[in-house]
């Protein structure tokens, strides 16, 4: 308060000093005499004036605010106004100094600009509004300038950080993978993780997996341990889901679309979604049925293992035990019985386990998206081309390059939308040997895993090689015919094609 009073009284003190100096000056001498003019070297009387300097500073500070368990990124903008009163003394010795005795001089030979009389902003003396214009242009930025700056993309908006909840303690493959997959979605990409069994803490989370005894997609609750839970993936899969399967069922198509850069509605996304479940997710389920997982290698297997579903009938004793599967490797990351189990340590190991499952998941997805799926398109194109140029009946399929064809062929034969591929139609497939530079002719099996063929190569050729085979078949360039008749070889594409054509007639 004392400082404020001093600032307010300074102009009055200056006025008083000025008046005192004027009243005490000499009034002249007797009449009839005149005072000589002062020489140029004489000192002028000193005078003091006061001025107020006002300055403004605007600062912005990025910060994080924690409220109700949520972390919010925001920017705090503050404005500070400073005013300083300085006494300026002029005259005396021809120099000028301010109240603190520092040197001061004018930087302009003309008066400072004042508000023109033709601009009345409503202030004292007709001061203009900010942004008002006169003959010499605008008199400062208007309020819109500052508001547009705040609306610019450079100003960071508050961003809500999502929270994923799961149980603490010993972790398993299914929730480790579930958490990783959620972080591949746009909603939970940067989500933090809370591992707890406290219902009050879990209630603050945006999504909860593998804990809570509730499955309700509308509330983002994905547990599978509760009594009466029987959810399956569908589409022909009957394995009861784990938390990994539940998350994949609801978020899998988005995850795949993000990874392969295709719209969710693209048919290829759906094909990959089903394929990856079959070979990736199905490893974690409930002991309500016996399930052979020969072709169900990943997520379904995760579902089966977590729910205790046996891979083979329980009355069969296994010849060996496999501890190299993904679920076993995740389980091995838990602390040993004689190691520390404090929350910070176990949470760190969980993040390591989640990264492990994610690396394997994305590796499988990338293979099926970039190698397996393109082969499907090549198969369809090859069947169409073969019917036009090789065999109109569709019994012989010619591939100009090697590709994995068996699984695709059987799946496409069951797909009514692919008109060129009919069930049981293809008998022989011809393709180049990718290493030897020769050509192979292979009989289509009854199933993708079977050695039994729809029509094996002729019995009279089986087991023969080279010249002996060429003489027996009447086809030059013979290399071999397998003893079971499921595959043979020739040095040229034309020779392999003749083997297939002749075998159809025998």
C-alpha positions as CSV (number, residue, x, y, z in Angstrom):
1,X,0.0,0.0,0.0
2,X,2.8,2.4,0.8
3,X,4.4,1.8,-2.5
4,X,1.1,2.5,-4.3
5,X,0.7,5.8,-2.5
6,X,4.2,6.8,-3.4
7,X,3.5,6.1,-7.0
8,X,0.4,8.1,-6.9
9,X,2.0,11.1,-5.1
10,X,5.1,11.3,-7.4
11,X,3.4,13.5,-10.1
12,X,2.2,15.9,-7.3
13,X,5.7,16.1,-5.9
14,X,7.0,16.9,-9.3
15,X,4.4,19.7,-9.7
16,X,5.3,21.1,-6.3
17,X,9.0,21.1,-7.1
18,X,8.4,22.9,-10.4
19,X,6.3,25.6,-8.8
20,X,8.9,26.1,-6.0
21,X,11.7,26.5,-8.5
22,X,9.7,29.2,-10.4
23,X,8.8,31.2,-7.3
24,X,12.3,31.4,-6.0
25,X,13.9,32.7,-9.2
26,X,15.5,36.3,-9.2
27,X,13.0,39.0,-10.3
28,X,15.5,41.4,-11.9
29,X,17.4,44.6,-10.7
30,X,16.7,48.4,-10.3
31,X,15.0,50.4,-13.0
32,X,17.1,51.9,-15.7
33,X,19.5,49.0,-15.7
34,X,19.2,45.9,-17.9
35,X,20.4,42.3,-17.3
36,X,22.8,41.1,-19.9
37,X,21.7,38.0,-21.8
38,X,23.1,34.7,-20.6
39,X,26.0,33.4,-22.5
40,X,25.8,30.1,-24.3
41,X,28.1,28.5,-21.9
42,X,26.1,29.3,-18.8
43,X,23.9,26.6,-17.2
44,X,20.1,26.6,-17.6
45,X,18.0,25.9,-14.5
46,X,17.4,22.2,-13.9
47,X,13.8,20.8,-14.1
48,X,12.3,17.5,-13.3
49,X,9.4,15.6,-14.9
50,X,7.9,12.2,-14.2
51,X,6.7,9.6,-16.7
52,X,5.0,6.2,-16.3
53,X,6.2,3.3,-18.4
54,X,3.6,0.4,-18.8
55,X,4.7,-3.0,-20.2
56,X,2.7,-6.2,-20.7
57,X,4.0,-9.8,-20.8
58,X,2.1,-12.9,-22.0
59,X,3.4,-16.4,-21.2
60,X,2.1,-19.9,-21.9
61,X,3.1,-23.0,-19.9
62,X,2.3,-26.6,-21.1
63,X,1.3,-28.7,-18.1
64,X,-0.5,-31.9,-17.0
65,X,-3.4,-31.8,-14.5
66,X,-4.4,-34.9,-12.7
67,X,-8.1,-35.0,-11.7
68,X,-10.2,-38.0,-10.6
69,X,-7.6,-40.4,-11.8
70,X,-7.4,-38.8,-15.3
71,X,-4.4,-37.0,-16.6
72,X,-5.2,-33.9,-18.8
73,X,-2.6,-32.2,-21.0
74,X,-3.4,-28.4,-21.2
75,X,-1.7,-25.0,-21.6
76,X,-1.9,-22.3,-19.0
77,X,-1.8,-18.8,-20.5
78,X,-1.1,-15.8,-18.2
79,X,-0.9,-12.1,-18.7
80,X,1.2,-9.7,-16.5
81,X,1.1,-5.9,-16.6
82,X,4.0,-3.9,-15.1
83,X,4.1,-0.1,-14.5
84,X,7.2,1.9,-13.6
85,X,7.3,5.6,-12.7
86,X,10.6,7.3,-13.5
87,X,11.8,10.9,-12.8
88,X,13.7,12.5,-15.7
89,X,15.8,15.6,-15.1
90,X,16.8,17.9,-17.9
91,X,18.9,21.0,-18.1
92,X,21.5,22.1,-15.5
93,X,24.7,20.9,-17.1
94,X,23.2,20.2,-20.6
95,X,22.8,16.5,-19.8
96,X,19.8,14.5,-18.8
97,X,19.4,11.9,-16.2
98,X,16.7,9.8,-14.6
99,X,16.0,9.4,-11.0
100,X,18.4,6.6,-10.7
101,X,21.2,8.8,-12.2
102,X,21.4,6.7,-15.4
103,X,21.9,8.5,-18.6
104,X,18.8,9.1,-20.7
105,X,18.1,10.8,-24.0
106,X,15.3,11.1,-26.4
107,X,15.2,8.5,-29.2
108,X,12.8,10.6,-31.4
109,X,12.9,14.1,-32.6
110,X,9.1,14.3,-32.9
111,X,6.4,14.0,-30.3
112,X,5.1,10.6,-29.4
113,X,1.8,9.8,-31.3
114,X,-1.5,10.4,-29.6
115,X,-5.0,9.4,-30.4
116,X,-6.3,11.5,-33.3
117,X,-9.3,13.7,-32.7
118,X,-11.3,12.0,-35.4
119,X,-11.2,8.6,-33.7
120,X,-13.3,8.3,-30.6
121,X,-13.1,4.9,-28.9
122,X,-15.0,6.0,-25.9
123,X,-11.9,6.5,-23.7
124,X,-10.8,9.7,-22.1
125,X,-9.8,12.2,-24.7
126,X,-11.2,10.1,-27.5
127,X,-8.7,7.2,-27.1
128,X,-9.3,4.6,-29.9
129,X,-10.5,1.1,-29.4
130,X,-7.9,-1.6,-30.0
131,X,-7.9,-2.4,-33.7
132,X,-9.5,1.0,-34.7
133,X,-8.2,2.6,-37.8
134,X,-7.2,6.2,-38.6
135,X,-5.4,8.1,-41.3
136,X,-2.1,6.4,-40.3
137,X,-3.5,2.8,-40.1
138,X,-4.6,0.6,-37.2
139,X,-3.9,1.6,-33.6
140,X,-3.2,-2.0,-32.4
141,X,-4.6,-5.5,-32.6
142,X,-8.2,-6.1,-31.8
143,X,-9.5,-8.8,-29.5
144,X,-10.1,-11.1,-32.5
145,X,-6.4,-11.3,-33.1
146,X,-5.8,-12.9,-29.7
147,X,-8.8,-15.2,-30.0
148,X,-7.7,-16.5,-33.5
149,X,-4.3,-17.2,-32.1
150,X,-5.8,-19.3,-29.3
151,X,-7.8,-21.2,-32.0
152,X,-4.8,-21.9,-34.1
153,X,-3.5,-25.5,-34.5
154,X,-0.3,-24.6,-32.7
155,X,-2.2,-24.2,-29.4
156,X,-2.4,-27.6,-27.8
157,X,-5.9,-28.6,-26.7
158,X,-6.6,-30.6,-23.5
159,X,-6.3,-34.3,-24.3
160,X,-8.0,-36.9,-22.2
161,X,-5.7,-39.9,-21.5
162,X,-7.6,-43.1,-21.4
163,X,-7.0,-45.8,-18.8
164,X,-7.1,-49.6,-19.3
165,X,-7.8,-51.7,-16.2
166,X,-6.9,-55.3,-15.6
167,X,-6.1,-57.5,-12.6
168,X,-2.8,-57.3,-10.7
169,X,-0.7,-60.3,-9.5
170,X,0.2,-63.2,-11.7
171,X,-0.5,-62.3,-15.4
172,X,-1.4,-64.5,-18.3
173,X,-1.2,-64.4,-22.1
174,X,-4.8,-63.4,-22.7
175,X,-4.9,-60.1,-20.8
176,X,-1.3,-59.3,-21.9
177,X,-2.4,-59.6,-25.5
178,X,-5.7,-57.9,-24.8
179,X,-4.0,-54.8,-23.5
180,X,-1.6,-54.7,-26.4
181,X,-4.4,-55.0,-28.9
182,X,-6.4,-52.2,-27.3
183,X,-3.3,-49.9,-27.6
184,X,-3.5,-50.5,-31.4
185,X,-6.9,-48.8,-31.6
186,X,-7.5,-45.1,-32.1
187,X,-9.4,-44.8,-28.8
188,X,-6.8,-46.5,-26.5
189,X,-3.6,-45.9,-28.4
190,X,-1.9,-43.9,-25.7
191,X,-3.8,-45.4,-22.7
192,X,-2.2,-45.8,-19.3
193,X,-2.6,-49.1,-17.4
194,X,-3.9,-49.8,-13.9
195,X,-3.4,-53.3,-12.6
196,X,-5.7,-53.9,-9.6
197,X,-8.6,-55.9,-8.2
198,X,-10.1,-53.0,-6.3
199,X,-13.6,-52.3,-7.7
200,X,-13.4,-48.6,-6.8
201,X,-10.2,-48.2,-8.8
202,X,-11.5,-50.3,-11.7
203,X,-14.6,-48.1,-11.9
204,X,-12.4,-45.1,-12.8
205,X,-11.0,-47.0,-15.8
206,X,-12.3,-46.4,-19.3
207,X,-12.2,-50.1,-20.2
208,X,-11.6,-53.2,-18.1
209,X,-10.3,-56.6,-19.3
210,X,-10.0,-60.0,-17.6
211,X,-11.3,-58.9,-14.2
212,X,-14.6,-57.7,-12.7
213,X,-16.8,-60.7,-13.6
214,X,-18.8,-58.8,-16.2
215,X,-19.0,-58.9,-20.0
216,X,-20.8,-55.9,-21.3
217,X,-19.4,-54.3,-24.5
218,X,-21.6,-51.2,-24.1
219,X,-19.8,-50.5,-20.7
220,X,-16.4,-51.6,-22.0
221,X,-16.2,-54.5,-19.6
222,X,-14.6,-57.6,-20.9
223,X,-14.2,-60.4,-18.4
224,X,-14.8,-64.1,-19.0
225,X,-14.4,-65.7,-15.6
226,X,-18.0,-65.3,-14.4
227,X,-20.5,-68.1,-14.0
228,X,-22.6,-68.6,-17.1
229,X,-20.2,-67.0,-19.5
230,X,-20.4,-68.9,-22.9
231,X,-19.4,-66.3,-25.5
232,X,-17.7,-67.6,-28.6
233,X,-16.3,-65.9,-31.6
234,X,-18.8,-67.3,-34.1
235,X,-18.2,-67.9,-37.8
236,X,-17.8,-71.6,-37.2
237,X,-15.6,-71.2,-34.1
238,X,-16.9,-72.8,-30.9
239,X,-14.1,-72.1,-28.5
240,X,-15.1,-70.1,-25.5
241,X,-13.4,-66.7,-25.5
242,X,-10.8,-65.3,-23.1
243,X,-10.2,-61.6,-22.6
244,X,-8.0,-61.7,-25.7
245,X,-10.8,-63.2,-27.8
246,X,-13.3,-60.7,-26.5
247,X,-11.2,-57.8,-27.3
248,X,-10.3,-59.2,-30.7
249,X,-14.0,-59.9,-31.5
250,X,-15.0,-56.3,-30.9
251,X,-11.8,-54.4,-31.9
252,X,-10.0,-56.8,-34.2
253,X,-11.3,-55.4,-37.5
254,X,-10.3,-51.9,-36.5
255,X,-6.8,-53.1,-35.5
256,X,-6.3,-54.9,-38.8
257,X,-7.6,-52.0,-40.9
258,X,-5.2,-49.6,-39.1
259,X,-2.3,-51.9,-39.6
260,X,-2.9,-52.7,-43.3
261,X,-4.2,-49.2,-44.2
262,X,-7.5,-50.3,-45.6
263,X,-11.1,-49.2,-44.7
264,X,-12.8,-51.4,-42.1
265,X,-15.5,-52.2,-44.7
266,X,-12.9,-53.7,-47.1
267,X,-13.6,-57.4,-47.7
268,X,-9.9,-58.2,-47.2
269,X,-10.1,-56.9,-43.6
270,X,-12.8,-59.4,-42.9
271,X,-10.8,-62.2,-44.4
272,X,-7.7,-61.3,-42.3
273,X,-9.9,-60.9,-39.2
274,X,-11.1,-64.5,-39.5
275,X,-7.8,-65.9,-40.5
276,X,-5.8,-64.2,-37.6
277,X,-8.4,-65.5,-35.1
278,X,-7.9,-69.0,-36.4
279,X,-4.1,-68.9,-36.3
280,X,-3.4,-66.3,-33.6
281,X,-6.1,-65.7,-31.0
282,X,-7.3,-69.2,-30.4
283,X,-4.6,-70.2,-28.0
284,X,-6.4,-69.1,-24.6
285,X,-11.0,-71.3,-23.4
286,X,-13.4,-73.5,-20.9
287,X,-13.1,-77.3,-20.4
288,X,-16.6,-77.8,-21.8
289,X,-15.4,-79.6,-24.9
290,X,-12.4,-81.3,-26.3
291,X,-10.7,-79.4,-29.1
292,X,-8.0,-80.4,-31.5
293,X,-6.1,-77.3,-32.4
294,X,-4.1,-78.5,-35.4
295,X,-5.0,-75.5,-37.6
296,X,-6.0,-73.1,-34.8
297,X,-2.7,-71.7,-33.9
298,X,-2.8,-68.4,-32.2
299,X,-5.7,-66.3,-30.7
300,X,-8.1,-69.3,-30.5
301,X,-5.3,-71.3,-28.9
302,X,-4.8,-68.4,-26.4
303,X,-8.5,-68.6,-25.6
304,X,-8.4,-72.4,-25.2
305,X,-5.3,-72.5,-23.0
306,X,-6.7,-69.7,-20.7
307,X,-10.0,-71.5,-20.3
308,X,-8.4,-74.9,-19.8
309,X,-9.5,-76.6,-23.0
310,X,-7.5,-79.7,-23.8
311,X,-5.7,-79.9,-27.2
312,X,-6.4,-83.6,-27.4
313,X,-8.6,-86.2,-25.6
314,X,-7.6,-86.6,-22.0
315,X,-7.4,-90.4,-22.3
316,X,-4.4,-90.0,-24.6
317,X,-1.1,-89.7,-22.8
318,X,1.2,-87.1,-24.6
319,X,4.6,-88.3,-25.7
320,X,6.1,-84.9,-24.7
321,X,5.2,-81.6,-23.2
322,X,5.6,-78.3,-25.2
323,X,6.6,-75.3,-23.1
324,X,7.6,-73.1,-26.0
325,X,4.1,-71.8,-27.0
326,X,3.3,-68.2,-26.5
327,X,1.2,-68.7,-23.3
328,X,4.1,-70.7,-21.7
329,X,6.6,-67.9,-22.6
330,X,4.3,-65.2,-21.1
331,X,3.8,-67.3,-18.0
332,X,7.6,-67.7,-17.6
333,X,7.9,-63.9,-17.3
334,X,6.2,-63.8,-14.0
335,X,8.5,-63.5,-10.9
336,X,9.9,-66.7,-9.6
337,X,8.6,-67.9,-6.2
338,X,11.7,-66.5,-4.5
339,X,11.8,-63.1,-6.4
340,X,10.3,-59.8,-5.5
341,X,6.6,-59.5,-6.2
342,X,6.1,-55.8,-5.4
343,X,3.6,-54.0,-7.7
344,X,6.2,-51.9,-9.6
345,X,8.3,-55.0,-10.5
346,X,5.4,-57.1,-11.6
347,X,3.8,-54.3,-13.5
348,X,7.0,-53.8,-15.4
349,X,7.2,-57.5,-16.2
350,X,3.6,-57.4,-17.4
351,X,4.4,-54.6,-19.9
352,X,7.2,-56.8,-21.1
353,X,4.8,-59.7,-21.6
354,X,2.3,-57.5,-23.4
355,X,5.0,-56.4,-25.8
356,X,6.0,-60.0,-26.4
357,X,2.5,-61.0,-27.3
358,X,2.1,-57.9,-29.5
359,X,5.3,-58.7,-31.4
360,X,4.1,-62.1,-32.2
361,X,0.6,-60.9,-33.0
362,X,1.8,-58.2,-35.4
363,X,4.3,-60.7,-37.0
364,X,1.4,-63.1,-37.8
365,X,-0.8,-60.3,-39.0
366,X,1.9,-58.9,-41.3
367,X,2.5,-62.3,-42.8
368,X,-1.1,-62.9,-43.5
369,X,-1.6,-59.4,-44.9
370,X,1.5,-59.2,-47.0
371,X,2.2,-62.8,-48.1
372,X,-0.8,-65.1,-47.4
373,X,-3.5,-62.8,-48.7
374,X,-1.8,-61.8,-52.0
375,X,-1.5,-65.5,-52.8
376,X,-5.3,-65.7,-52.5
377,X,-5.7,-63.1,-55.2
378,X,-3.1,-64.8,-57.4
379,X,-4.9,-68.2,-57.1
380,X,-8.2,-66.7,-58.2
381,X,-6.5,-65.0,-61.2
382,X,-4.6,-68.3,-62.1
383,X,-7.8,-70.4,-62.1
384,X,-9.4,-67.9,-64.4
385,X,-6.4,-67.8,-66.8
386,X,-6.0,-71.6,-66.7
387,X,-9.6,-72.1,-67.8
388,X,-9.0,-69.9,-70.8
389,X,-5.5,-71.1,-71.9
390,X,-4.8,-74.5,-70.4
391,X,-7.9,-76.6,-69.5
392,X,-11.5,-75.2,-69.9
393,X,-12.8,-77.8,-67.5
394,X,-10.9,-76.3,-64.6
395,X,-9.3,-79.6,-63.6
396,X,-5.7,-78.3,-64.2
397,X,-4.5,-75.0,-62.6
398,X,-1.3,-73.5,-63.9
399,X,0.7,-71.1,-61.6
400,X,3.4,-69.1,-63.2
401,X,5.1,-68.7,-59.8
402,X,5.1,-70.7,-56.7
403,X,2.6,-69.7,-54.0
404,X,0.9,-71.3,-51.0
405,X,-2.3,-72.5,-52.6
406,X,-3.9,-75.5,-50.7
407,X,-5.6,-73.6,-47.9
408,X,-6.8,-70.9,-50.3
409,X,-8.2,-73.4,-52.8
410,X,-10.3,-75.2,-50.2
411,X,-11.6,-72.0,-48.7
412,X,-12.5,-70.5,-52.0
413,X,-14.2,-73.7,-53.1
414,X,-16.6,-73.2,-50.2
415,X,-17.0,-69.5,-51.1
416,X,-20.1,-69.2,-53.4
417,X,-19.1,-65.6,-54.3
418,X,-16.1,-66.9,-56.4
419,X,-17.8,-68.3,-59.5
420,X,-14.6,-69.6,-61.2
421,X,-13.7,-72.0,-58.4
422,X,-16.1,-74.9,-57.9
423,X,-15.9,-77.5,-55.1
424,X,-13.9,-80.6,-56.1
425,X,-13.2,-79.3,-59.6
426,X,-9.4,-78.9,-59.5
427,X,-7.4,-82.2,-59.9
428,X,-3.9,-81.2,-60.6
429,X,-1.8,-78.1,-59.9
430,X,1.3,-77.1,-61.9
431,X,3.9,-74.7,-60.6
432,X,7.6,-73.9,-60.9
433,X,10.1,-75.4,-58.4
434,X,11.3,-72.2,-56.6
435,X,14.8,-73.5,-56.1
436,X,15.7,-76.1,-58.8
437,X,14.4,-74.3,-61.8
438,X,12.2,-77.3,-62.8
439,X,8.4,-77.7,-62.8
440,X,6.1,-79.7,-60.5
441,X,2.8,-81.3,-61.0
442,X,0.9,-82.0,-57.8
443,X,-2.4,-83.8,-57.2
444,X,-4.9,-81.9,-55.2
445,X,-5.4,-83.6,-51.8
446,X,-8.8,-84.5,-50.3
447,X,-8.1,-82.0,-47.4
448,X,-5.3,-79.4,-47.0
449,X,-3.4,-81.7,-44.5
450,X,-4.0,-85.0,-46.3
451,X,-1.6,-87.0,-48.5
452,X,-4.5,-88.8,-50.1
453,X,-5.4,-87.2,-53.4
454,X,-8.5,-86.6,-55.4
455,X,-6.8,-88.4,-58.3
456,X,-3.2,-89.5,-57.7
457,X,-0.8,-89.7,-60.7
458,X,-0.9,-93.0,-62.6
459,X,0.3,-96.1,-60.7
460,X,2.4,-97.3,-63.6
461,X,4.6,-94.1,-63.3
462,X,5.1,-94.1,-59.5
463,X,8.6,-94.5,-58.3
464,X,10.1,-94.0,-61.7
465,X,12.8,-91.4,-62.4
466,X,14.6,-89.6,-65.3
467,X,14.9,-91.6,-68.5
468,X,13.0,-94.5,-67.2
469,X,10.1,-92.2,-66.4
470,X,10.3,-90.4,-69.8
471,X,10.1,-93.8,-71.6
472,X,7.2,-95.1,-69.5
473,X,5.2,-91.9,-69.8
474,X,6.2,-91.0,-73.4
475,X,7.0,-87.4,-72.1
476,X,10.5,-86.0,-72.4
477,X,12.2,-84.3,-69.5
478,X,10.9,-86.6,-66.8
479,X,12.5,-86.2,-63.3
480,X,10.4,-88.3,-60.9
481,X,7.0,-89.4,-59.8
482,X,6.5,-90.0,-56.0
483,X,5.8,-93.5,-54.9
484,X,2.4,-92.4,-53.6
485,X,1.6,-90.5,-56.8
486,X,0.8,-87.2,-55.0
487,X,3.5,-85.3,-56.8
488,X,5.9,-85.5,-59.8
489,X,8.5,-83.3,-61.7
490,X,9.6,-82.4,-65.2
491,X,12.3,-80.2,-66.6
492,X,9.9,-77.9,-68.4
493,X,6.5,-76.3,-68.0
494,X,5.3,-78.0,-71.1
495,X,6.4,-81.4,-69.9
496,X,4.7,-81.0,-66.5
497,X,1.5,-79.9,-68.3
498,X,1.6,-83.0,-70.5
499,X,2.0,-85.2,-67.4
500,X,-1.2,-83.7,-65.9
501,X,-3.2,-83.9,-69.2
502,X,-2.2,-87.5,-69.8
503,X,-2.9,-88.5,-66.2
504,X,-6.5,-87.2,-66.5
505,X,-7.1,-89.6,-69.4
506,X,-5.7,-92.7,-67.5
